[in-house]
Amino acid sequence: MAELNYTTRNIRQRGAEGMWEVTLSHRNPLTGEVVRTYHKVEAKTRKQTEKKRDELILNLERKGGALAAGVTVREFMDRFVDYKEESGTIEPSTVRDYRGQSRIIAKYIGAEKLTSVTIATVNDWMARMTRDGYAPKSVAKPFRLLKQVMKWGVAQDLITKNPCDFCKPPKRVKTPINALNRTERTRMLQLARASQPQPLGVAVELALTTGMRRAAEIG
């Protein structure tokens, strides 16, 4: 699990007397980037400022540790989409799509802790979506996003493995071809020929003897 550690970059008086600015830096556990933060501290002397800085760092690192250990799937997905949007690597339409897919995922497992998501969690979530009437394609799309998000979590050392690597979304069921058998085709052909010269009869015969595509081209 990644730890959040703050480093002092600068301490200087700023603005009115008794006001100080403390500049800190830390590595974002969600992105891996070094981030600088600026904090105002009220103190009479530099020594007092340093003491308040130490208290500030302790408080920030405690909160950061809680973030790494207790972040939920919903929170982490929101951070992932925000990160992708701010990076400018995806189109605005993709950002909107990601947010829509995130809401679907959050509906089912949003309250789960990121570190608690298992293979069973992912499989159960997809099974529940299927029972709720979602088509295989509609389940596969948010699954691919979750897999990408969990991979990002592994890269940031927040989780040790991506459970989605061991799961597969439901397969799309192919619709069986609804075609006439030989007896039915023969009977329909006889009826079509009997109804000629009516246009419909001619069209049906063409469809049965040459195929719908050629019939459409000839028509």
Backbone as CSV, one residue per row, in Angstrom:
resi,resn,N_x,N_y,N_z,CA_x,CA_y,CA_z,C_x,C_y,C_z
1,MET,0.836,-1.192,0.000,0.000,0.000,0.000,0.874,1.246,0.000
2,ALA,0.586,2.176,-0.890,1.372,3.403,-0.997,1.129,4.288,0.217
3,GLU,2.209,4.912,0.724,2.094,5.837,1.841,2.204,7.259,1.307
4,LEU,1.560,8.179,2.010,1.582,9.576,1.603,2.537,10.325,2.512
5,ASN,3.637,10.821,1.957,4.651,11.547,2.723,4.814,12.950,2.166
6,TYR,4.808,13.930,3.073,4.951,15.334,2.673,6.365,15.822,2.957
7,THR,6.881,16.627,2.041,8.216,17.216,2.181,8.104,18.730,2.161
8,THR,8.820,19.391,3.033,8.795,20.856,3.082,9.633,21.422,1.946
9,ARG,9.049,22.337,1.191,9.758,22.980,0.090,10.171,24.412,0.436
10,ASN,9.312,25.068,1.206,9.632,26.473,1.511,8.758,26.970,2.656
11,ILE,9.322,27.888,3.455,8.561,28.599,4.487,8.921,30.076,4.373
12,ARG,7.925,30.907,4.225,8.216,32.337,4.103,7.046,33.160,4.623
13,GLN,7.402,34.390,5.090,6.350,35.291,5.518,5.578,35.779,4.300
14,ARG,4.275,35.918,4.456,3.462,36.289,3.315,2.335,37.200,3.773
15,GLY,2.215,38.376,3.131,1.118,39.287,3.438,1.297,39.985,4.762
16,ALA,0.237,39.996,5.571,0.244,40.707,6.845,1.216,40.070,7.824
17,GLU,1.611,40.871,8.829,2.538,40.373,9.836,1.897,39.210,10.605
18,GLY,2.681,38.191,10.843,2.158,37.037,11.554,1.557,35.988,10.641
19,MET,1.605,36.197,9.321,1.087,35.226,8.359,2.252,34.608,7.583
20,TRP,2.259,33.303,7.482,3.322,32.578,6.808,2.731,31.646,5.755
21,GLU,3.527,31.388,4.722,3.120,30.431,3.692,4.068,29.241,3.732
22,VAL,3.490,28.059,3.888,4.273,26.828,3.917,4.013,26.064,2.622
23,THR,5.089,25.779,1.887,4.973,25.021,0.640,5.415,23.587,0.892
24,LEU,4.531,22.639,0.581,4.817,21.219,0.763,4.701,20.497,-0.573
25,SER,5.287,19.320,-0.655,5.122,18.492,-1.846,4.912,17.050,-1.418
26,HIS,4.189,16.306,-2.247,3.963,14.884,-1.986,3.691,14.189,-3.310
27,ARG,3.826,12.898,-3.312,3.532,12.109,-4.505,2.095,11.605,-4.407
28,ASN,1.289,12.006,-5.379,-0.111,11.599,-5.387,-0.206,10.078,-5.504
29,PRO,-0.819,9.394,-4.527,-0.884,7.927,-4.586,-1.798,7.413,-5.694
30,LEU,-2.616,8.295,-6.264,-3.531,7.879,-7.324,-2.954,8.070,-8.717
31,THR,-2.012,9.015,-8.861,-1.464,9.289,-10.184,0.043,9.085,-10.263
32,GLY,0.727,9.087,-9.111,2.175,8.962,-9.116,2.892,10.271,-9.373
33,GLU,2.144,11.346,-9.566,2.744,12.648,-9.866,3.131,13.391,-8.583
34,VAL,4.184,14.189,-8.667,4.590,15.028,-7.534,3.728,16.285,-7.543
35,VAL,3.099,16.563,-6.421,2.168,17.691,-6.313,2.666,18.660,-5.246
36,ARG,2.623,19.953,-5.543,2.968,20.972,-4.559,1.688,21.586,-4.007
37,THR,1.681,21.811,-2.699,0.524,22.442,-2.074,1.002,23.623,-1.233
38,TYR,0.126,24.613,-1.080,0.490,25.846,-0.384,-0.495,26.068,0.765
39,HIS,0.051,26.344,1.951,-0.781,26.441,3.139,-0.439,27.720,3.906
40,LYS,-1.481,28.408,4.372,-1.287,29.608,5.177,-1.261,29.229,6.651
41,VAL,-0.286,29.756,7.351,-0.121,29.474,8.778,0.012,30.794,9.529
42,GLU,-0.700,30.911,10.623,-0.622,32.122,11.451,0.290,31.845,12.637
43,ALA,1.389,32.585,12.736,2.349,32.402,13.830,3.205,33.661,13.972
44,LYS,3.750,33.870,15.182,4.541,35.062,15.428,5.990,34.885,14.981
45,THR,6.510,33.673,15.147,7.912,33.437,14.821,8.039,32.255,13.862
46,ARG,9.234,32.129,13.281,9.486,31.011,12.370,9.424,29.673,13.107
47,LYS,9.927,29.673,14.367,9.904,28.447,15.146,8.475,27.969,15.378
48,GLN,7.587,28.908,15.690,6.180,28.560,15.860,5.585,28.063,14.546
49,THR,6.028,28.672,13.455,5.539,28.261,12.133,5.959,26.830,11.828
50,GLU,7.197,26.505,12.172,7.699,25.159,11.925,6.934,24.128,12.748
51,LYS,6.578,24.496,13.966,5.809,23.585,14.804,4.427,23.341,14.202
52,LYS,3.785,24.407,13.731,2.472,24.259,13.103,2.577,23.505,11.783
53,ARG,3.704,23.700,11.083,3.936,22.938,9.854,3.994,21.443,10.142
54,ASP,4.705,21.086,11.211,4.816,19.671,11.583,3.441,19.084,11.909
55,GLU,2.619,19.839,12.594,1.265,19.394,12.922,0.430,19.241,11.651
56,LEU,0.624,20.190,10.732,-0.099,20.148,9.465,0.278,18.901,8.667
57,ILE,1.579,18.618,8.589,2.048,17.442,7.846,1.498,16.154,8.457
58,LEU,1.525,16.075,9.784,1.015,14.882,10.464,-0.459,14.661,10.127
59,ASN,-1.217,15.733,10.138,-2.649,15.643,9.837,-2.888,15.249,8.385
60,LEU,-2.124,15.830,7.465,-2.282,15.528,6.047,-1.906,14.084,5.738
61,GLU,-0.814,13.610,6.355,-0.381,12.233,6.100,-1.370,11.229,6.693
62,ARG,-1.979,11.587,7.826,-2.982,10.703,8.417,-4.192,10.593,7.499
63,LYS,-4.621,11.713,6.958,-5.753,11.701,6.027,-5.396,10.955,4.752
64,GLY,-4.158,11.145,4.282,-3.732,10.465,3.061,-3.695,8.962,3.232
65,GLY,-3.256,8.501,4.393,-3.249,7.073,4.657,-4.652,6.504,4.663
66,ALA,-5.581,7.275,5.213,-6.979,6.824,5.223,-7.523,6.747,3.811
67,LEU,-7.096,7.680,2.954,-7.539,7.662,1.562,-7.062,6.399,0.876
68,ALA,-5.786,6.078,1.043,-5.239,4.910,0.365,-5.896,3.627,0.838
69,ALA,-6.180,3.541,2.139,-6.718,2.301,2.690,-8.227,2.215,2.574
70,GLY,-8.919,3.353,2.611,-10.375,3.319,2.693,-11.124,3.849,1.495
71,VAL,-10.437,4.182,0.402,-11.128,4.743,-0.756,-12.088,3.706,-1.345
72,THR,-13.274,4.152,-1.702,-14.274,3.252,-2.276,-14.140,3.190,-3.789
73,VAL,-14.802,2.219,-4.377,-14.774,2.080,-5.839,-15.342,3.347,-6.487
74,ARG,-16.429,3.867,-5.941,-17.033,5.085,-6.497,-16.048,6.247,-6.468
75,GLU,-15.392,6.463,-5.323,-14.445,7.565,-5.183,-13.257,7.395,-6.122
76,PHE,-12.743,6.183,-6.203,-11.565,5.946,-7.029,-11.890,6.102,-8.509
77,MET,-13.071,5.666,-8.927,-13.460,5.823,-10.326,-13.630,7.293,-10.672
78,ASP,-14.202,8.067,-9.752,-14.346,9.512,-9.986,-12.980,10.158,-10.154
79,ARG,-12.022,9.747,-9.326,-10.672,10.307,-9.427,-10.008,9.890,-10.743
80,PHE,-10.261,8.668,-11.156,-9.684,8.188,-12.410,-10.206,9.000,-13.588
81,VAL,-11.528,9.204,-13.645,-12.117,9.962,-14.753,-11.642,11.414,-14.709
82,ASP,-11.566,12.000,-13.506,-11.054,13.372,-13.376,-9.627,13.456,-13.905
83,TYR,-8.817,12.463,-13.547,-7.420,12.434,-13.986,-7.327,12.354,-15.510
84,LYS,-8.138,11.480,-16.122,-8.125,11.329,-17.571,-8.595,12.604,-18.246
85,GLU,-9.590,13.245,-17.660,-10.099,14.489,-18.243,-9.055,15.596,-18.170
86,GLU,-8.416,15.726,-17.005,-7.410,16.773,-16.830,-6.163,16.521,-17.673
87,SER,-5.878,15.267,-17.967,-4.692,14.939,-18.766,-4.876,15.311,-20.230
88,GLY,-6.133,15.443,-20.656,-6.406,15.792,-22.050,-6.153,14.664,-23.025
89,THR,-6.044,13.440,-22.534,-5.747,12.296,-23.410,-7.002,11.651,-23.985
90,ILE,-8.177,12.061,-23.516,-9.419,11.518,-24.052,-10.356,12.656,-24.447
91,GLU,-11.240,12.377,-25.383,-12.184,13.380,-25.874,-13.281,13.643,-24.845
92,PRO,-13.897,14.835,-24.885,-15.007,15.140,-23.974,-16.135,14.114,-24.055
93,SER,-16.399,13.601,-25.254,-17.447,12.591,-25.401,-17.077,11.312,-24.650
94,THR,-15.780,10.984,-24.629,-15.322,9.800,-23.904,-15.445,10.021,-22.409
95,VAL,-15.165,11.248,-21.964,-15.310,11.577,-20.541,-16.770,11.379,-20.119
96,ARG,-17.692,11.867,-20.931,-19.116,11.705,-20.611,-19.504,10.229,-20.567
97,ASP,-18.972,9.465,-21.505,-19.264,8.039,-21.541,-18.699,7.343,-20.297
98,TYR,-17.477,7.701,-19.921,-16.860,7.123,-18.729,-17.694,7.421,-17.484
99,ARG,-18.174,8.643,-17.386,-18.963,9.012,-16.208,-20.282,8.236,-16.179
100,GLY,-20.877,8.026,-17.348,-22.108,7.247,-17.418,-21.873,5.805,-17.010
101,GLN,-20.786,5.217,-17.509,-20.456,3.833,-17.151,-20.089,3.728,-15.666
102,SER,-19.435,4.771,-15.146,-19.065,4.783,-13.727,-20.304,4.758,-12.837
103,ARG,-21.336,5.494,-13.249,-22.572,5.508,-12.458,-23.213,4.119,-12.415
104,ILE,-23.144,3.405,-13.525,-23.698,2.048,-13.553,-22.924,1.141,-12.593
105,ILE,-21.602,1.219,-12.648,-20.769,0.394,-11.766,-21.024,0.757,-10.300
106,ALA,-21.078,2.071,-10.022,-21.271,2.535,-8.650,-22.620,2.096,-8.091
107,LYS,-23.602,1.943,-8.952,-24.927,1.487,-8.515,-24.851,0.119,-7.857
108,TYR,-23.917,-0.696,-8.329,-23.807,-2.066,-7.831,-22.705,-2.247,-6.790
109,ILE,-21.516,-1.698,-7.057,-20.384,-1.948,-6.150,-19.681,-0.660,-5.738
110,GLY,-20.340,0.472,-5.878,-19.718,1.753,-5.560,-19.279,1.887,-4.112
111,ALA,-20.000,1.253,-3.201,-19.674,1.378,-1.775,-18.567,0.421,-1.335
112,GLU,-18.180,-0.494,-2.200,-17.104,-1.443,-1.859,-15.770,-0.704,-1.729
113,LYS,-14.968,-1.098,-0.758,-13.618,-0.555,-0.656,-12.788,-1.083,-1.828
114,LEU,-11.971,-0.219,-2.394,-11.150,-0.616,-3.533,-10.318,-1.849,-3.205
115,THR,-9.767,-1.875,-2.009,-8.905,-2.987,-1.605,-9.682,-4.268,-1.307
116,SER,-11.024,-4.184,-1.256,-11.846,-5.351,-0.934,-12.450,-6.017,-2.169
117,VAL,-12.259,-5.410,-3.338,-12.848,-5.960,-4.565,-12.091,-7.229,-4.966
118,THR,-12.829,-8.318,-5.120,-12.232,-9.602,-5.479,-12.784,-10.090,-6.813
119,ILE,-12.277,-11.229,-7.263,-12.791,-11.840,-8.490,-14.281,-12.135,-8.332
120,ALA,-14.651,-12.646,-7.152,-16.056,-12.951,-6.877,-16.912,-11.695,-6.909
121,THR,-16.366,-10.577,-6.417,-17.104,-9.307,-6.434,-17.448,-8.906,-7.861
122,VAL,-16.468,-8.999,-8.742,-16.663,-8.598,-10.138,-17.644,-9.536,-10.844
123,ASN,-17.465,-10.840,-10.657,-18.358,-11.802,-11.304,-19.795,-11.653,-10.812
124,ASP,-19.956,-11.439,-9.513,-21.293,-11.271,-8.949,-21.948,-10.010,-9.479
125,TRP,-21.157,-8.932,-9.603,-21.689,-7.675,-10.141,-22.218,-7.873,-11.568
126,MET,-21.454,-8.530,-12.417,-21.896,-8.741,-13.800,-23.113,-9.662,-13.858
127,ALA,-23.168,-10.648,-12.971,-24.324,-11.547,-12.928,-25.576,-10.788,-12.512
128,ARG,-25.431,-9.883,-11.578,-26.574,-9.079,-11.134,-27.065,-8.150,-12.244
129,MET,-26.129,-7.566,-12.998,-26.533,-6.726,-14.126,-27.315,-7.539,-15.150
130,THR,-26.846,-8.749,-15.413,-27.528,-9.626,-16.372,-28.932,-9.958,-15.886
131,ARG,-29.066,-10.272,-14.594,-30.393,-10.578,-14.037,-31.316,-9.368,-14.093
132,ASP,-30.734,-8.188,-14.041,-31.534,-6.966,-14.106,-31.922,-6.582,-15.527
133,GLY,-31.536,-7.406,-16.493,-31.971,-7.187,-17.868,-30.978,-6.517,-18.785
134,TYR,-29.753,-6.277,-18.323,-28.747,-5.670,-19.193,-28.257,-6.701,-20.211
135,ALA,-28.128,-6.279,-21.454,-27.617,-7.150,-22.504,-26.119,-7.377,-22.290
136,PRO,-25.569,-8.484,-22.815,-24.134,-8.752,-22.665,-23.257,-7.574,-23.074
137,LYS,-23.618,-6.900,-24.159,-22.837,-5.755,-24.625,-22.851,-4.635,-23.595
138,SER,-23.993,-4.440,-22.930,-24.137,-3.374,-21.934,-23.420,-3.709,-20.639
139,VAL,-23.128,-4.987,-20.414,-22.349,-5.395,-19.253,-20.855,-5.303,-19.570
140,ALA,-20.481,-5.673,-20.780,-19.072,-5.698,-21.175,-18.452,-4.306,-21.174
141,LYS,-19.237,-3.303,-21.531,-18.684,-1.952,-21.646,-18.225,-1.412,-20.288
142,PRO,-19.057,-1.411,-19.246,-18.557,-0.955,-17.939,-17.486,-1.877,-17.363
143,PHE,-17.536,-3.155,-17.718,-16.487,-4.080,-17.253,-15.129,-3.640,-17.777
144,ARG,-15.072,-3.264,-19.051,-13.792,-2.823,-19.627,-13.274,-1.567,-18.922
145,LEU,-14.194,-0.675,-18.543,-13.776,0.524,-17.827,-13.255,0.163,-16.438
146,LEU,-13.965,-0.707,-15.741,-13.515,-1.111,-14.406,-12.149,-1.785,-14.479
147,LYS,-11.940,-2.585,-15.494,-10.648,-3.254,-15.662,-9.530,-2.229,-15.835
148,GLN,-9.806,-1.177,-16.592,-8.827,-0.112,-16.805,-8.555,0.638,-15.498
149,VAL,-9.615,0.902,-14.739,-9.480,1.613,-13.467,-8.687,0.787,-12.464
150,MET,-8.985,-0.502,-12.376,-8.277,-1.364,-11.435,-6.798,-1.512,-11.824
151,LYS,-6.531,-1.518,-13.110,-5.139,-1.570,-13.572,-4.391,-0.327,-13.113
152,TRP,-5.064,0.811,-13.137,-4.485,2.069,-12.666,-4.205,1.989,-11.171
153,GLY,-5.110,1.327,-10.443,-4.906,1.160,-9.013,-3.679,0.315,-8.706
154,VAL,-3.445,-0.720,-9.524,-2.243,-1.554,-9.360,-0.989,-0.719,-9.627
155,ALA,-1.049,0.090,-10.673,0.106,0.921,-11.036,0.458,1.918,-9.944
156,GLN,-0.569,2.348,-9.164,-0.320,3.310,-8.090,-0.033,2.617,-6.763
157,ASP,0.101,1.281,-6.799,0.438,0.502,-5.607,-0.639,0.589,-4.530
158,LEU,-1.895,0.802,-4.965,-3.011,0.838,-4.028,-3.617,-0.551,-3.840
159,ILE,-3.512,-1.400,-4.861,-3.952,-2.783,-4.780,-2.859,-3.660,-5.390
160,THR,-2.840,-4.930,-5.003,-1.754,-5.804,-5.445,-2.031,-6.508,-6.769
161,LYS,-3.311,-6.679,-7.117,-3.639,-7.322,-8.390,-4.964,-6.801,-8.914
162,ASN,-5.179,-6.985,-10.203,-6.409,-6.551,-10.850,-7.350,-7.749,-10.951
163,PRO,-8.427,-7.795,-10.151,-9.333,-8.947,-10.194,-10.010,-9.120,-11.545
164,CYS,-10.123,-8.035,-12.315,-10.772,-8.115,-13.633,-9.957,-8.950,-14.624
165,ASP,-8.659,-9.112,-14.351,-7.825,-9.925,-15.236,-8.252,-11.379,-15.235
166,PHE,-8.997,-11.773,-14.213,-9.398,-13.171,-14.070,-10.902,-13.369,-14.295
167,CYS,-11.534,-12.357,-14.877,-12.983,-12.406,-15.132,-13.265,-12.151,-16.615
168,LYS,-14.393,-12.637,-17.078,-14.830,-12.399,-18.445,-16.286,-11.963,-18.442
169,PRO,-16.612,-10.937,-19.229,-18.011,-10.503,-19.296,-18.845,-11.551,-20.016
170,PRO,-20.170,-11.519,-19.847,-21.024,-12.511,-20.524,-20.913,-12.387,-22.039
171,LYS,-20.968,-13.533,-22.709,-20.866,-13.539,-24.157,-22.197,-13.153,-24.796
172,ARG,-22.076,-12.511,-25.933,-23.266,-12.133,-26.686,-23.875,-13.383,-27.312
173,VAL,-25.171,-13.587,-27.091,-25.863,-14.746,-27.637,-26.313,-14.431,-29.055
174,LYS,-25.849,-15.249,-29.994,-26.216,-15.027,-31.382,-27.669,-15.429,-31.620
175,THR,-28.388,-14.573,-32.322,-29.778,-14.863,-32.650,-29.837,-15.910,-33.741
176,PRO,-30.550,-17.006,-33.525,-30.617,-18.044,-34.556,-31.288,-17.531,-35.823
177,ILE,-30.801,-18.003,-36.961,-31.362,-17.568,-38.244,-32.758,-18.142,-38.412
178,ASN,-33.673,-17.263,-38.692,-35.069,-17.671,-38.867,-35.327,-17.898,-40.360
179,ALA,-35.011,-19.117,-40.847,-35.138,-19.421,-42.275,-36.154,-20.535,-42.495
180,LEU,-36.761,-20.504,-43.671,-37.726,-21.547,-44.027,-36.991,-22.839,-44.363
181,ASN,-37.609,-23.973,-44.013,-37.022,-25.241,-44.430,-37.423,-25.545,-45.878
182,ARG,-36.927,-26.636,-46.404,-37.141,-26.962,-47.824,-38.628,-27.099,-48.160
183,THR,-39.392,-27.780,-47.293,-40.824,-27.983,-47.549,-41.570,-26.652,-47.554
184,GLU,-41.239,-25.783,-46.605,-41.911,-24.484,-46.518,-41.576,-23.616,-47.724
185,ARG,-40.313,-23.665,-48.172,-39.930,-22.876,-49.346,-40.669,-23.354,-50.597
186,THR,-40.789,-24.675,-50.755,-41.491,-25.228,-51.925,-42.951,-24.795,-51.927
187,ARG,-43.591,-24.876,-50.780,-45.007,-24.498,-50.685,-45.195,-23.016,-50.995
188,MET,-44.325,-22.161,-50.434,-44.449,-20.727,-50.668,-44.190,-20.391,-52.143
189,LEU,-43.260,-21.108,-52.765,-42.976,-20.876,-54.181,-44.191,-21.224,-55.037
190,GLN,-44.858,-22.310,-54.694,-46.059,-22.706,-55.432,-47.161,-21.656,-55.298
191,LEU,-47.336,-21.129,-54.101,-48.346,-20.094,-53.871,-48.007,-18.815,-54.624
192,ALA,-46.707,-18.478,-54.656,-46.286,-17.261,-55.344,-46.537,-17.363,-56.839
193,ARG,-46.227,-18.504,-57.420,-46.442,-18.696,-58.855,-47.919,-18.708,-59.199
194,ALA,-48.737,-19.246,-58.279,-50.178,-19.291,-58.521,-50.797,-17.897,-58.498
195,SER,-50.173,-16.983,-57.741,-50.736,-15.633,-57.632,-50.278,-14.690,-58.735
196,GLN,-49.343,-15.128,-59.562,-48.852,-14.260,-60.644,-49.941,-14.095,-61.705
197,PRO,-49.986,-12.958,-62.372,-48.910,-11.944,-62.478,-48.938,-10.847,-61.436
198,GLN,-49.501,-11.071,-60.289,-49.478,-10.052,-59.248,-48.022,-9.730,-58.872
199,PRO,-47.675,-8.447,-58.678,-46.298,-8.050,-58.371,-45.728,-8.754,-57.139
200,LEU,-46.568,-8.938,-56.121,-46.081,-9.576,-54.899,-45.649,-11.020,-55.171
201,GLY,-46.401,-11.697,-56.004,-46.050,-13.071,-56.340,-44.727,-13.149,-57.065
202,VAL,-44.500,-12.205,-57.990,-43.231,-12.159,-58.723,-42.068,-11.898,-57.761
203,ALA,-42.293,-10.952,-56.833,-41.235,-10.598,-55.889,-40.891,-11.770,-54.980
204,VAL,-41.898,-12.496,-54.514,-41.663,-13.649,-53.642,-40.891,-14.732,-54.381
205,GLU,-41.247,-14.967,-55.671,-40.534,-15.987,-56.432,-39.071,-15.605,-56.619
206,LEU,-38.835,-14.326,-56.898,-37.458,-13.875,-57.060,-36.662,-14.057,-55.755
207,ALA,-37.328,-13.732,-54.628,-36.661,-13.853,-53.338,-36.297,-15.299,-53.034
208,LEU,-37.176,-16.217,-53.400,-36.950,-17.622,-53.086,-35.956,-18.292,-54.031
209,THR,-35.912,-17.839,-55.259,-35.071,-18.509,-56.252,-33.713,-17.856,-56.465
210,THR,-33.610,-16.558,-56.167,-32.336,-15.866,-56.414,-31.728,-15.270,-55.142
211,GLY,-32.490,-15.200,-54.050,-31.970,-14.575,-52.832,-32.498,-13.159,-52.696
212,MET,-32.686,-12.676,-51.463,-33.264,-11.355,-51.225,-32.431,-10.224,-51.794
213,ARG,-31.100,-10.354,-51.722,-30.250,-9.279,-52.215,-30.442,-9.063,-53.702
214,ARG,-30.410,-10.153,-54.481,-30.558,-10.018,-55.928,-31.960,-9.566,-56.276
215,ALA,-32.954,-10.046,-55.488,-34.328,-9.627,-55.752,-34.462,-8.128,-55.576
216,ALA,-33.824,-7.596,-54.524,-33.883,-6.163,-54.271,-33.196,-5.389,-55.377
217,GLU,-32.067,-5.931,-55.876,-31.337,-5.253,-56.953,-32.166,-5.218,-58.233
218,ILE,-32.842,-6.355,-58.519,-33.633,-6.407,-59.739,-34.850,-5.498,-59.626
219,GLY,-35.459,-5.491,-58.401,-36.632,-4.652,-58.181,-36.270,-3.195,-58.275
